[in-house]
Each structure stands twice: as C-alpha cells, then as structure tokens.
C-alpha cells in the first residue's frame, strides 16, 4: 500500500448567472463539509467536479461545487459565489508491491516537503 498527499485544483461554489437566488446545488459528496447544507433547498450528489460543471452548464441545477476555473472558462454563464480554495487530499493506493523505498517520491509542491523532519 502506498499513500500520497496532494492539493486539488482550487474549488468554489459556482452559480449560473441566469439564476438570481440559487436553491439547488450539485456537488460531489466528499465536498459537503465545505458548504452549509441548510442554505440549499436540494443537494444533488454527483461523482466528480467535472460532472458538476457539465450539468451546471446544462442547467440541471442552480449552483455547484466545481473547480474555480469553471467560472473563468465560462464567464458569460457562471460566476463564483464562494471560494473554497485548494483542498489537500490523501490517497491510498493498493498494489502488488510498494513504490516507496525509504525516500519520498517528489511532487511539484516543495512547500509540502518543508513540513517534514
């Protein structure tokens, strides 16, 4: 078993610009801790943030937890109403043999390694 820790792309609550007061929210279930569920009439759980972006653009709900870049890539249709930011995720990877051999396998985030003894 191997483990890796890495920040995600920045995420946000993004709404459709044609909706004045968003009431429905699409989101991956693991992101529910970043929003106030009571602020929404209906939560619609999806598998990934790209699925949320696609369905938000299709008009299936008013807002969604998606990558912040969704609003930047679709400025006429979407806007950020709550910036969440990068979220550090931990993954466990199971396989027939570990890649770890006593030293850290590098990542493009040197600031993470500064925390190590």
KOLDOSE-323112 format. One record per residue (C-alpha): x, y, z. Coordinates in pm, 1 decimal, m for minus. Layout:
N
<site><east>X</east><north>Y</north><up>Z</up></site>
...
END
This chain:
117
<site><east>0.0</east><north>0.0</north><up>0.0</up></site>
<site><east>127.2</east><north>346.2</north><up>m90.4</up></site>
<site><east>m5.3</east><north>686.7</north><up>14.5</up></site>
<site><east>16.8</east><north>1025.8</north><up>m146.9</up></site>
<site><east>m96.0</east><north>1370.1</north><up>m36.0</up></site>
<site><east>m157.1</east><north>1647.7</north><up>m285.8</up></site>
<site><east>m362.9</east><north>1968.0</north><up>m306.2</up></site>
<site><east>m650.8</east><north>1971.9</north><up>m552.8</up></site>
<site><east>m712.3</east><north>2245.9</north><up>m802.7</up></site>
<site><east>m889.7</east><north>2539.1</north><up>m639.9</up></site>
<site><east>m1261.6</east><north>2471.8</north><up>m589.5</up></site>
<site><east>m1557.2</east><north>2701.7</north><up>m533.2</up></site>
<site><east>m1933.5</east><north>2721.6</north><up>m517.5</up></site>
<site><east>m2015.7</east><north>2835.5</north><up>m870.1</up></site>
<site><east>m2361.4</east><north>2951.3</north><up>m979.6</up></site>
<site><east>m2530.5</east><north>3007.1</north><up>m1310.9</up></site>
<site><east>m2551.2</east><north>3378.2</north><up>m1389.9</up></site>
<site><east>m2912.5</east><north>3346.2</north><up>m1507.1</up></site>
<site><east>m3020.9</east><north>3239.0</north><up>m1155.6</up></site>
<site><east>m3079.1</east><north>3522.5</north><up>m910.6</up></site>
<site><east>m3113.3</east><north>3317.1</north><up>m589.8</up></site>
<site><east>m2967.6</east><north>2966.5</north><up>m627.6</up></site>
<site><east>m3156.6</east><north>2696.7</north><up>m435.1</up></site>
<site><east>m3027.5</east><north>2368.5</north><up>m582.1</up></site>
<site><east>m2663.6</east><north>2262.3</north><up>m552.9</up></site>
<site><east>m2476.6</east><north>1988.5</north><up>m736.6</up></site>
<site><east>m2169.2</east><north>1855.3</north><up>m559.3</up></site>
<site><east>m1950.1</east><north>1550.6</north><up>m506.9</up></site>
<site><east>m2048.3</east><north>1403.2</north><up>m169.6</up></site>
<site><east>m1697.1</east><north>1440.5</north><up>m17.8</up></site>
<site><east>m1725.0</east><north>1820.4</north><up>m59.9</up></site>
<site><east>m2038.9</east><north>1856.7</north><up>154.4</up></site>
<site><east>m1822.4</east><north>1960.4</north><up>450.9</up></site>
<site><east>m1720.7</east><north>2279.3</north><up>268.7</up></site>
<site><east>m2073.5</east><north>2418.4</north><up>234.0</up></site>
<site><east>m2372.5</east><north>2486.3</north><up>459.5</up></site>
<site><east>m2622.3</east><north>2217.9</north><up>355.4</up></site>
<site><east>m2906.1</east><north>2407.4</north><up>526.0</up></site>
<site><east>m2856.1</east><north>2700.3</north><up>285.4</up></site>
<site><east>m2985.4</east><north>2488.6</north><up>m5.3</up></site>
<site><east>m3333.2</east><north>2353.2</north><up>m83.6</up></site>
<site><east>m3187.3</east><north>2049.0</north><up>m257.4</up></site>
<site><east>m2842.7</east><north>1886.4</north><up>m277.0</up></site>
<site><east>m2772.2</east><north>1670.3</north><up>m582.6</up></site>
<site><east>m2473.9</east><north>1440.3</north><up>m538.9</up></site>
<site><east>m2250.3</east><north>1374.1</north><up>m837.6</up></site>
<site><east>m1937.3</east><north>1161.8</north><up>m883.8</up></site>
<site><east>m1686.3</east><north>1437.0</north><up>m971.4</up></site>
<site><east>m1644.1</east><north>1812.6</north><up>m1001.4</up></site>
<site><east>m1621.6</east><north>1796.4</north><up>m1384.7</up></site>
<site><east>m1963.4</east><north>1623.4</north><up>m1387.5</up></site>
<site><east>m2097.7</east><north>1905.5</north><up>m1169.0</up></site>
<site><east>m1959.7</east><north>2166.0</north><up>m1412.5</up></site>
<site><east>m2114.3</east><north>1989.1</north><up>m1714.3</up></site>
<site><east>m2457.3</east><north>1954.8</north><up>m1554.6</up></site>
<site><east>m2445.8</east><north>2309.4</north><up>m1419.0</up></site>
<site><east>m2384.0</east><north>2439.2</north><up>m1771.6</up></site>
<site><east>m2674.9</east><north>2221.9</north><up>m1892.2</up></site>
<site><east>m2899.5</east><north>2396.4</north><up>m1637.4</up></site>
<site><east>m2974.3</east><north>2090.8</north><up>m1423.6</up></site>
<site><east>m2920.1</east><north>2286.1</north><up>m1103.0</up></site>
<site><east>m2861.6</east><north>2647.4</north><up>m993.3</up></site>
<site><east>m2511.7</east><north>2615.0</north><up>m845.5</up></site>
<site><east>m2243.7</east><north>2356.5</north><up>m786.3</up></site>
<site><east>m1917.8</east><north>2278.6</north><up>m611.2</up></site>
<site><east>m1674.5</east><north>2273.1</north><up>m901.3</up></site>
<site><east>m1326.5</east><north>2383.2</north><up>m995.2</up></site>
<site><east>m1287.0</east><north>2762.1</north><up>m970.1</up></site>
<site><east>m1161.7</east><north>2760.5</north><up>m1327.5</up></site>
<site><east>m1513.8</east><north>2662.9</north><up>m1438.5</up></site>
<site><east>m1625.2</east><north>3022.2</north><up>m1386.3</up></site>
<site><east>m1312.9</east><north>3156.3</north><up>m1559.4</up></site>
<site><east>m1364.0</east><north>2929.9</north><up>m1861.3</up></site>
<site><east>m1737.0</east><north>3016.1</north><up>m1888.1</up></site>
<site><east>m1755.9</east><north>3382.1</north><up>m1776.5</up></site>
<site><east>m2082.7</east><north>3450.4</north><up>m1959.5</up></site>
<site><east>m2263.3</east><north>3162.2</north><up>m1788.5</up></site>
<site><east>m2101.0</east><north>3105.4</north><up>m1447.3</up></site>
<site><east>m1971.1</east><north>3303.9</north><up>m1150.7</up></site>
<site><east>m1807.3</east><north>3218.3</north><up>m819.7</up></site>
<site><east>m2022.1</east><north>3288.0</north><up>m513.7</up></site>
<site><east>m1798.3</east><north>3120.8</north><up>m252.7</up></site>
<site><east>m1427.8</east><north>3048.7</north><up>m295.8</up></site>
<site><east>m1321.5</east><north>2730.7</north><up>m113.2</up></site>
<site><east>m963.7</east><north>2708.1</north><up>m243.4</up></site>
<site><east>m723.6</east><north>2416.4</north><up>m267.9</up></site>
<site><east>m809.7</east><north>2112.0</north><up>m61.5</up></site>
<site><east>m534.9</east><north>1872.1</north><up>42.8</up></site>
<site><east>m638.5</east><north>1516.1</north><up>m37.1</up></site>
<site><east>m487.7</east><north>1187.8</north><up>74.8</up></site>
<site><east>m498.9</east><north>879.8</north><up>m143.7</up></site>
<site><east>m429.0</east><north>519.4</north><up>m52.4</up></site>
<site><east>m310.0</east><north>307.4</north><up>m340.9</up></site>
<site><east>m309.8</east><north>m71.1</north><up>m317.4</up></site>
<site><east>m87.2</east><north>m278.8</north><up>m544.9</up></site>
<site><east>127.7</east><north>m590.4</north><up>m561.5</up></site>
<site><east>442.1</east><north>m404.3</north><up>m447.4</up></site>
<site><east>504.9</east><north>m60.8</north><up>m293.2</up></site>
<site><east>688.1</east><north>214.4</north><up>m479.8</up></site>
<site><east>808.2</east><north>369.2</north><up>m153.1</up></site>
<site><east>1163.8</east><north>263.5</north><up>m68.6</up></site>
<site><east>1255.5</east><north>488.9</north><up>222.8</up></site>
<site><east>1260.6</east><north>824.3</north><up>45.7</up></site>
<site><east>978.4</east><north>1049.9</north><up>m61.8</up></site>
<site><east>879.7</east><north>1035.8</north><up>m425.5</up></site>
<site><east>888.2</east><north>1403.0</north><up>m525.9</up></site>
<site><east>589.9</east><north>1621.8</north><up>m609.2</up></site>
<site><east>571.9</east><north>1967.0</north><up>m769.2</up></site>
<site><east>479.1</east><north>2115.1</north><up>m428.8</up></site>
<site><east>809.6</east><north>2168.9</north><up>m240.0</up></site>
<site><east>624.5</east><north>2351.6</north><up>41.3</up></site>
<site><east>475.4</east><north>2016.6</north><up>145.0</up></site>
<site><east>822.8</east><north>1872.6</north><up>197.3</up></site>
<site><east>927.6</east><north>2165.8</north><up>418.6</up></site>
<site><east>697.0</east><north>2024.8</north><up>686.7</up></site>
<site><east>895.4</east><north>1700.5</north><up>711.5</up></site>
<site><east>1159.2</east><north>1648.7</north><up>984.5</up></site>
END
